[in-house]
Amino acid sequence: MPEGRQVQQMFSAIAGRYDVLNHVLSGGMDFWWWWRMARMSGAGPGKRFLDVAAGTGDSSLALARRGAEVISTDFTHAMLRLGPPKFARQGLAGLIWGSSDADAQGLPFRNACFDGLTISYGIRNVEHRPRAYGEFLRVLRPGGQLTILEFSTPVLPGLKAFYTWYSRRVLPRIGAWISGDASAYTYLPESIRTFPDQRSLAAELEAAGFRGVRWTNLTGGIVALHTALK
Ligand SMILES: C[S@@+](CC[C@H](N)C(=O)[O-])C[C@H]1O[C@@H](n2cnc3c(N)ncnc32)[C@H](O)[C@@H]1O
């Protein structure tokens, strides 16, 4: 796991190409995955959500489209600054773009002030996950829900073989070609490979103090959605 500073440098280097690479490398499934994340999160009118590691804001947009008030944070300014023009184009009310570049391991918010907290493709990059879980529990109100969207472990045998080949051979090449940064897209499959599988991530959340932990596999487990309650 690289240090936080290295993660920031990596995302700063690819920020300008991040969105297009997401769409290309996922074959457009990224929109569907964000949509499912927002639906499972319980976001809706009258709900206040924190989207941690919001990056360029597509995860936040999916939440705001459901009518929630969303505060978006990230610790990489180069990513975060690309959000507001997108939101302006969509004309969505309720999206508050976090001005503070916030580390998931030390959130600049008071206790129990969010109905829901989401983190999409961010927790894999966090250096000390238990510290982040502690922060998520602190800022969620009692009964509030954490929703994690993250790459996971494919559960279908044929898909698993294809995905291993794709992520080791194809993805780093396309990533390097479009972003001009070979290391970031070599890190991506490696970080997915070493990240806990569905069951282990659920166990981590329970050990951290969450209750009612569940998960749903999307696209055969390439991506998983975990939900957990404070
Ligand atoms: C793959 S992007 C995901 C962005 C967005 N949520 C999405 O779904 O497209 C991961 C983001 O996590 C952020 N990140 C990684 N570690 C973080 C940390 N410890 N605290 C806050 N943000 C972090 C990076 O800066 C990056 O913008």
The ligand as an ORCA input file, in Angstrom:
! r2SCAN-3c Opt
* xyz 0 1
  C     -10.476      5.941     -7.954
  S     -10.835      7.541     -7.352
  C     -12.575      7.468     -7.050
  C     -13.280      8.783     -7.244
  C     -14.796      8.725     -7.217
  N     -15.317      8.338     -5.927
  C     -15.364      7.825     -8.288
  O     -16.195      6.960     -7.976
  O     -14.982      8.003     -9.453
  C     -10.148      7.396     -5.760
  C     -10.053      8.707     -5.020
  O      -9.733      8.405     -3.666
  C      -8.981      9.472     -3.167
  N      -8.313      9.020     -1.938
  C      -7.430      8.002     -1.802
  N      -7.047      7.891     -0.524
  C      -7.714      8.846      0.174
  C      -7.738      9.237      1.533
  N      -6.984      8.631      2.453
  N      -8.540     10.259      1.892
  C      -9.313     10.897      0.968
  N      -9.326     10.588     -0.340
  C      -8.529      9.564     -0.739
  C      -8.040      9.822     -4.313
  O      -7.526     11.117     -4.173
  C      -8.967      9.656     -5.509
  O      -9.542     10.867     -5.900
*
